[in-house]
Amino acid sequence: MFKILVPAVAAMGLVAFAAQTRTPTYDLTATPVTMGWHLSHEGTMAKLAYGVANSDQLALMMTCEPGRSSVVVYGAVQPIAPHLIQAVDRSEELDPLSGGDASEVRIALRDPTLQSLASRGVLRVRGEAGDFDLTAAPAEQRVAANFLAYCGSARV
């Protein structure tokens, strides 16, 4: 009888231990993830992105090279400007990473919609949720102004 009773009690104990509910621990002191404007350079190309720093969580990214008259805009939201130009021919193959959801447009470097990001700290955009403003703090406005100045410069 002990040959059966001891293993049965041990098995029940293991099942009871494994079935215990544990209270998850949360780090309440962690800072919340915030989105903002970030500038980076890759070779001669400048990238101004609105999203989470050092991640691929972006709502919008703008790229340019010095001396160009337009900026290429990628992302889930697009600036609301009367003169947006489709930058990609839709007859090309779809981007496998986005499944074709990412859209790419060009906007003139001097477009008032784009210039308002540096001057007023507001970029009016349109996305699936409708129209809204992406705002920039004063330091981010300076970053946007630096981006636009770099794009319009002749340096390579």
BELWOTA-V624723 format. One record per residue. NEAR is the number of other C-alpha atoms within 12 Angstrom. D_LAST is the distance of its C-alpha to the last C-alpha in whole Angstrom. Layout:
# BELWOTA-V624723
NEAR	D_LAST
NEAR	D_LAST
This chain:
# BELWOTA-V624723
7	87
9	85
9	83
10	82
11	82
12	79
13	77
14	77
14	77
15	74
14	72
14	73
14	71
13	68
12	68
12	68
12	66
11	63
10	64
10	63
8	61
8	58
6	57
7	53
7	51
7	48
8	46
8	46
7	44
7	41
7	39
9	38
12	35
15	33
23	30
30	27
37	24
34	21
31	17
24	16
20	12
12	12
12	9
19	6
23	9
32	11
32	15
41	18
37	21
39	25
27	27
20	28
19	26
17	25
15	27
14	27
19	29
26	27
31	28
35	25
36	21
40	18
38	15
36	12
29	8
26	6
20	8
26	11
22	14
27	16
38	16
34	18
37	21
32	23
30	26
27	30
32	29
39	27
42	27
28	30
25	28
16	30
19	27
25	26
21	25
18	26
19	23
19	25
13	28
15	31
8	32
10	30
12	31
16	31
15	29
10	31
9	30
14	31
10	33
19	32
17	32
25	28
30	27
30	24
30	23
31	21
32	21
29	19
36	17
23	20
23	23
22	25
27	26
38	22
28	22
28	26
36	24
32	22
24	25
24	28
26	27
26	29
33	27
27	30
30	30
20	32
22	34
13	37
11	38
14	38
16	36
17	35
23	32
33	30
25	30
28	27
21	29
18	28
20	25
28	24
29	24
24	21
28	19
40	19
28	18
26	15
35	14
37	15
25	13
30	10
32	10
23	11
19	8
13	7
13	4
15	0
